[in-house]
């Protein structure tokens, strides 16, 4: 099985690497920081003369890199596209007031958009009279506000903007939402259309783009809040809407590469997961002198995992960091891990004397884990290099997540492989369920609901690595350290600075 995993992992790595390298074919990119706002301008390498421009804004907890698919699509249609990292996100080191809510946050986001629009208009190959905006979630609300205050914006595409009024002064508005999103997002798109055209229904266009009165709402079937960004229909609707608003006919783009960049990055992530067991085995071997570990019976272990997650919920709100929800999440994982350790009632498995080879192997596996997440993410879907307060926030977040991994390993200790995997999976499901319940009852920000797919994916990834380390009988502190870094790094680099 390990050989098969390595072979499949190598294939995924090759396909993913080729995909990432080919994603920029026919495009030119230039990244810079303008007045404190990180921006990236993308245009087709074969464009000539002045072309229309589009500023693309991301959602909460994201960055311009997640929106690169829109830059790829629009640049190939002949647009100049600016991707912006809004305050608190990506490469930006400025804080986002109020977790993105309130007048102070609106003012900060409006300023960032203004910097991006002004910078794009200043490019000699951009037609400053034909500028459009596109945004997702938090970014959708921001581009609507900006379009209302700046009638020179010729078209606005709002994806998953939620329940908010769209003033009639915003020119040529396309409203998009995923069919699997929360009702507020789906209903918000249709209601915003009906505020101007009471008879409006999704899938139909109203008004005239020539005088800026055009409106259209689209519900994209089968996708949720993030998936809507990678739907071919979303990209085609966006391109066609901007073309109509600016009175142009784009060259056909038969292969809308909506998932090439992010999909290739996910293949690289998968390659890292599949090859981790072979790497751990090569580095750690199979020590023959590992003593027997005290085993917690299966039923008490399952009860303890659920109990630990439940105890962590009421106290997670007391933990604070300058990153949105990262403090409560770190507190949740840390408290759950400590409670699990107490329930296991045996810390003797921590007393194994570390060997020099084990320490070196652990250091390599930590670095490998960070690189296997950060490098593909940076290339495909997220800004994965910590900046500003993210760098020191990594320490307490890693402490909390490492304690969680340690507590889970205490419950898994001594069990045969399949049983340990089952206990670990149960603990992960209990943790995720507790976090979702905490968000639903208001114990933590509802933002946790939106990032729950990321948390779920990380828990699965950590579970696979933990199983691989158990298979080679690695010391549990190695599992806790490697797993802690894996869970902490994405939280530190994606949660907004507040």
C-alpha positions in Angstrom: 0.0 0.0 0.0 2.8 2.4 0.8 4.4 1.7 -2.6 1.0 2.4 -4.3 0.6 5.6 -2.3 4.1 6.8 -3.3 3.5 6.0 -7.0 0.1 7.8 -7.0 1.7 10.7 -5.0 4.5 11.1 -7.6 1.9 11.1 -10.4 -0.1 13.8 -8.6 3.0 15.8 -8.0 4.0 15.7 -11.7 0.5 16.5 -12.9 0.0 19.3 -10.3 3.4 20.8 -11.0 2.8 20.9 -14.7 -0.6 22.4 -14.2 0.7 25.2 -12.0 3.5 26.0 -14.4 1.1 26.1 -17.4 -1.5 28.2 -15.6 0.3 31.4 -16.5 0.6 30.6 -20.2 -0.3 33.7 -22.3 -0.4 36.0 -19.3 1.8 38.7 -17.8 1.8 39.5 -14.1 3.3 42.3 -12.0 2.9 42.5 -8.3 3.6 45.6 -6.2 2.6 47.4 -3.0 0.9 50.7 -3.6 0.3 53.0 -0.6 0.4 50.0 1.7 -2.0 47.9 -0.5 -0.6 44.7 -2.1 -1.9 44.5 -5.7 -1.1 42.2 -8.7 -1.9 43.3 -12.3 -2.6 40.6 -14.8 -3.1 41.0 -18.6 -2.8 38.9 -21.7 0.7 38.8 -23.3 -0.8 39.4 -26.7 -2.9 42.5 -25.9 -2.2 45.7 -27.6 -3.6 49.2 -27.2 -5.7 50.3 -24.4 -8.0 47.7 -22.8 -10.8 47.8 -20.2 -9.7 47.2 -16.6 -11.3 45.2 -13.7 -10.4 45.3 -10.0 -11.2 41.9 -8.3 -11.7 41.8 -4.5 -11.7 38.7 -2.4 -13.8 37.6 0.6 -13.2 37.4 4.3 -10.3 35.1 5.2 -9.1 35.0 1.7 -6.7 36.9 -0.5 -6.1 37.9 -4.1 -4.6 34.6 -4.9 -7.9 32.7 -4.4 -9.4 35.1 -7.1 -6.6 34.4 -9.6 -8.9 32.3 -11.7 -11.0 35.4 -12.5 -7.8 37.2 -13.5 -6.9 34.3 -15.8 -10.3 34.2 -17.4 -10.7 38.0 -17.9 -7.1 38.6 -19.0 -7.6 36.0 -21.7 -10.7 37.9 -22.8 -8.7 41.0 -23.3 -9.0 42.8 -19.9 -6.4 44.2 -17.6 -7.1 42.8 -14.1 -6.0 44.0 -10.7 -6.1 41.5 -7.8 -6.0 43.3 -4.4 -5.2 42.0 -0.9 -7.7 44.0 1.3 -6.7 45.1 4.7 -6.0 42.3 7.1 -5.7 39.7 4.3 -2.9 38.1 2.3 0.2 40.2 2.1 -1.4 43.2 3.8 -0.2 43.9 7.3 -2.9 46.5 8.1 -5.6 45.4 10.5 -9.2 45.1 9.4 -11.4 46.9 12.1 -14.3 45.1 13.6 -13.7 41.8 11.8 -14.9 43.5 8.7 -18.1 44.9 10.2 -18.9 48.5 10.9 -18.1 52.0 9.4 -14.4 51.8 10.2 -14.1 48.5 8.3 -16.1 49.9 5.4 -13.9 53.0 5.2 -10.7 50.9 5.3 -12.0 48.6 2.5 -13.2 51.5 0.4 -9.8 53.1 0.7 -8.0 49.9 -0.4 -10.3 49.6 -3.4 -9.7 53.2 -4.3 -6.0 52.7 -4.3 -6.4 49.6 -6.6 -8.7 51.4 -9.0 -6.5 54.5 -9.2 -3.4 52.4 -9.7 -5.1 50.4 -12.5 -6.3 53.6 -14.2 -2.8 55.0 -14.2 -1.5 52.1 -16.4 -0.9 53.5 -19.9 -2.4 50.4 -21.5 -5.6 50.7 -19.6 -8.7 52.6 -20.8 -9.5 54.6 -17.7 -13.0 55.3 -18.9 -13.9 51.6 -18.9 -13.3 50.2 -15.4 -15.3 47.5 -13.7 -15.3 45.8 -10.3 -15.8 42.2 -9.2 -15.9 40.9 -5.6 -16.8 37.9 -3.5 -18.6 38.0 -0.1 -16.9 40.7 1.9 -15.4 42.0 -1.4 -18.8 41.9 -3.1 -20.2 44.2 -0.4 -17.2 46.5 -0.8 -17.4 46.8 -4.6 -21.2 47.6 -4.3 -20.4 50.4 -1.9 -17.6 51.7 -4.1 -19.7 51.5 -7.2 -22.5 53.5 -5.5 -20.0 56.2 -4.6 -18.2 56.3 -7.9 -20.5 56.5 -10.9 -17.5 56.3 -13.3 -17.4 52.5 -12.5 -19.1 51.0 -15.6 -20.0 47.6 -14.3 -20.0 45.6 -11.0 -20.1 41.9 -10.4 -21.1 40.9 -6.8 -20.7 37.2 -5.9 -22.3 36.1 -2.7 -22.8 39.6 -1.3 -25.5 38.4 1.1 -28.5 40.4 2.3 -27.7 44.1 1.4 -29.4 46.8 -0.6 -27.8 47.6 -4.0 -28.5 51.3 -4.8 -29.9 52.1 -8.2 -26.9 54.3 -8.7 -24.6 51.3 -9.1 -24.2 50.8 -12.8 -24.8 47.5 -14.5 -24.9 45.0 -11.6 -24.5 41.2 -12.0 -25.5 39.4 -8.8 -24.3 35.8 -8.4 -24.8 33.2 -5.6 -24.3 29.5 -5.3 -27.2 27.2 -5.1 -25.8 25.4 -2.1 -25.1 28.6 -0.1 -27.0 29.7 3.0 -30.4 31.1 2.0 -29.3 34.7 2.9 -26.8 34.6 0.0 -29.2 33.2 -2.5 -32.1 35.3 -1.4 -29.9 38.4 -1.2 -29.0 38.2 -4.9 -32.6 37.9 -6.0 -33.8 40.6 -3.6 -31.2 43.0 -4.7 -32.5 42.6 -8.2 -36.1 43.1 -7.1 -35.2 46.3 -5.2 -34.8 47.9 -8.7 -36.9 45.6 -10.8 -39.8 44.2 -8.6 -40.7 41.6 -11.2 -37.1 40.4 -11.4 -36.2 36.7 -11.4 -32.9 34.9 -11.6 -31.5 34.1 -15.0 -33.1 37.1 -16.7 -31.5 40.4 -17.6 -33.3 43.7 -17.0 -32.5 47.2 -18.0 -30.0 48.5 -20.6 -26.2 48.3 -20.2 -25.8 51.3 -22.4 -27.3 53.6 -19.8 -26.0 51.7 -16.8 -29.4 50.3 -15.7 -28.8 46.6 -16.4 -29.4 44.1 -13.6 -29.1 40.3 -13.6 -29.2 37.7 -10.8 -27.8 34.2 -11.3 -28.0 31.3 -9.0 -25.3 28.8 -9.9 -26.5 25.3 -9.2 -24.5 22.7 -7.2 -21.9 25.0 -5.6 -21.5 26.6 -2.2 -19.8 29.8 -0.9 -16.3 29.0 -2.2 -17.2 26.6 -5.0 -19.1 29.4 -6.7 -15.7 31.0 -7.5 -14.7 27.9 -9.4 -17.8 27.4 -11.5 -17.4 27.8 -15.2 -20.8 29.5 -15.3 -19.7 32.1 -12.8 -16.7 33.0 -15.0 -18.7 33.0 -18.3 -21.5 35.1 -16.8 -18.8 37.6 -15.4 -17.0 37.9 -18.8 -20.2 38.2 -20.8 -21.6 40.9 -18.4 -18.5 43.0 -18.5 -18.4 42.7 -22.3 -22.0 43.9 -22.6 -21.4 46.8 -20.1 -18.4 48.0 -22.1 -19.9 47.4 -25.5 -17.2 45.0 -26.7 -17.0 41.5 -28.1 -14.3 39.4 -26.6 -12.3 36.8 -28.4 -13.8 33.3 -27.7 -12.3 31.6 -24.6 -13.2 27.9 -25.2 -11.2 26.6 -22.2 -12.2 28.6 -19.2 -9.6 27.3 -16.8 -11.5 27.9 -13.6 -9.9 25.1 -11.6 -6.5 24.7 -13.2 -4.5 26.7 -10.8 -6.2 25.8 -7.5 -6.8 22.2 -8.7 -3.1 21.7 -9.5 -2.3 23.1 -6.1 -4.7 20.5 -4.5 -2.9 17.7 -6.4 0.4 18.9 -4.9 -1.2 18.8 -1.5 -2.5 15.3 -2.2 1.0 14.2 -3.3 2.4 15.4 0.0 -0.2 13.4 2.0 0.3 10.2 0.0 4.1 10.3 0.3 4.3 11.3 3.9 4.2 7.7 5.2 7.2 6.6 3.1 9.2 9.7 4.1 8.4 9.2 7.8 9.4 5.5 7.5 12.7 6.3 5.8 13.6 8.9 8.5 12.4 7.1 11.6 12.6 3.5 10.8 11.0 1.0 13.2 12.5 1.3 16.7 12.6 -2.0 18.5 12.7 -0.7 22.1 9.5 1.2 22.3 7.7 0.2 25.5 4.1 -0.9 25.6 1.7 2.0 26.1 -1.3 2.0 28.5 -4.4 1.7 26.5 -7.7 3.6 27.2 -10.6 1.3 26.4 -12.4 2.2 23.2 -15.7 3.3 24.7 -14.2 5.6 27.3 -11.8 7.0 24.7 -14.7 7.9 22.4 -16.6 9.5 25.3 -13.5 11.4 26.4 -13.0 12.8 22.9 -16.6 14.1 22.8 -16.4 15.4 26.3 -13.1 17.2 25.7 -14.6 19.0 22.6 -17.7 19.9 24.6 -15.8 21.3 27.5 -13.7 23.5 25.2 -16.6 25.3 23.7 -17.7 27.5 26.7 -14.1 28.7 27.3 -12.8 29.2 23.7 -14.2 32.7 23.6 -11.7 33.9 26.3 -8.7 33.4 24.1 -7.8 36.4 22.0 -5.2 37.0 19.2 -4.9 39.8 16.6 -6.4 37.3 14.0 -10.1 36.8 13.5 -11.3 33.6 15.3 -7.8 32.2 15.4 -7.6 32.9 19.2 -10.8 31.0 20.0 -9.8 28.2 17.7 -6.4 27.9 19.3 -8.1 28.0 22.7 -10.6 25.3 21.7 -7.9 22.9 20.4 -5.7 23.5 23.4 -8.4 23.0 26.0 -9.8 20.0 24.2 -6.3 18.5 24.2 -5.6 19.1 27.9 -9.0 17.6 28.8 -8.3 14.5 26.6 -4.9 14.1 28.3 -6.6 14.3 31.8 -9.2 11.7 30.7 -6.5 9.4 29.5 -5.0 9.4 33.0 -1.5 8.4 31.8 1.2 10.7 30.6 3.9 8.0 30.8 4.0 7.7 27.1 5.6 11.1 27.0 8.6 9.9 28.8 10.4 8.3 25.9 13.9 9.6 25.7 14.4 11.4 22.3 17.2 10.2 20.1 19.3 12.5 18.0 18.0 10.8 14.9 14.4 11.2 16.1 14.9 14.9 16.8 16.5 15.5 13.3 13.7 13.5 11.7 11.1 15.5 13.6 12.7 18.8 12.5 12.7 17.6 8.8 9.0 16.4 9.0 7.9 19.8 10.5 9.7 21.7 7.7 8.3 19.2 5.1 4.8 19.7 6.4 5.0 23.5 6.3 6.4 23.4 2.8 3.9 20.8 1.5 1.1 23.1 2.6 2.6 26.6 2.0 4.2 26.1 -1.4 1.2 24.7 -3.3 -1.1 27.1 -1.5 1.1 30.1 -2.4 1.1 29.0 -6.0 -2.6 28.1 -6.2 -5.1 29.5 -3.8 -3.8 31.4 -0.7 -1.1 33.8 0.5 0.7 31.3 2.7 3.7 33.3 4.0 3.0 34.8 7.4 3.4 38.6 7.7 3.0 41.1 10.4 1.4 39.8 13.6 0.8 36.4 11.9 4.4 35.5 12.5 4.3 35.6 16.3 0.6 34.4 16.4 1.9 31.1 15.0 3.4 30.3 18.4 0.3 30.3 20.5 -1.8 28.7 17.8 0.7 25.9 17.3 0.8 25.4 21.1 -3.0 24.9 21.2 -3.1 22.6 18.1 -0.2 20.6 19.3 -1.9 20.0 22.7 -5.0 18.8 20.8 -2.9 16.3 18.8 -1.2 15.2 22.0 -4.5 14.6 23.7 -5.9 12.6 20.8 -2.8 10.5 20.7 -3.2 9.8 24.4 -6.6 8.3 23.6 -5.3 6.3 20.6 -2.2 5.0 22.5 -1.9 1.2 22.7 -4.6 0.4 20.3 -4.0 -1.6 17.1 -3.9 0.4 13.9 -7.5 0.3 12.7 -8.9 1.0 16.2 -6.6 4.0 16.6 -7.6 5.4 13.3 -11.2 5.1 14.3 -10.7 6.8 17.7 -8.8 9.6 15.9 -11.5 10.1 13.3 -14.1 10.2 16.0 -12.2 12.8 17.9 -11.8 14.9 14.7 -15.6 14.7 14.0 -16.4 15.6 17.6 -14.1 18.6 17.4 -15.6 19.8 14.1 -19.2 19.2 15.3 -18.4 21.2 18.5 -17.0 24.1 16.5 -20.1 24.2 14.2 -22.4 24.1 17.2 -20.4 26.9 18.9 -20.9 29.0 15.8 -24.6 28.3 15.5 -25.3 29.2 19.2 -23.1 32.3 19.1 -20.2 31.1 21.2 -17.8 32.0 18.4 -18.0 34.1 15.3 -20.3 32.7 12.5 -17.2 33.0 10.3 -16.2 29.5 11.6 -19.1 28.1 9.5 -17.5 29.5 6.4 -14.0 28.2 7.2 -15.3 24.8 8.5 -14.4 23.1 5.1 -10.8 24.2 5.6 -10.7 23.0 9.2 -12.3 19.6 8.2 -9.7 19.2 5.4 -6.8 19.9 7.8 -8.2 17.5 10.4 -8.3 14.7 7.7 -4.7 15.6 6.6 -3.5 15.5 10.2 -5.2 12.2 10.8 -3.4 10.6 7.8 -0.1 11.9 9.0 -0.8 10.7 12.6 -1.7 7.2 11.3 1.6 7.1 9.3 3.6 8.1 12.3 1.9 5.5 14.5 2.7 2.9 11.9 6.4 3.5 12.4 5.9 3.8 16.2 7.1 7.4 16.2 7.2 9.1 19.7 3.9 10.9 20.3 5.6 14.3 20.7 6.7 14.0 17.1 3.1 13.4 16.0 1.9 16.3 18.2 4.6 18.7 16.8 4.0 17.8 13.2 0.2 17.8 13.5 0.3 21.0 15.5 2.2 22.9 12.8 0.0 21.5 10.1 -3.2 22.7 11.8 -1.7 26.0 13.0 0.0 27.3 9.8 -3.2 27.6 7.6 -5.1 29.3 10.4 -2.3 31.8 11.0 -2.0 32.8 7.3 -5.6 32.9 6.3 -7.5 34.4 9.3 -7.8 38.3 8.9 -5.6 40.6 11.0 -8.0 42.5 13.2 
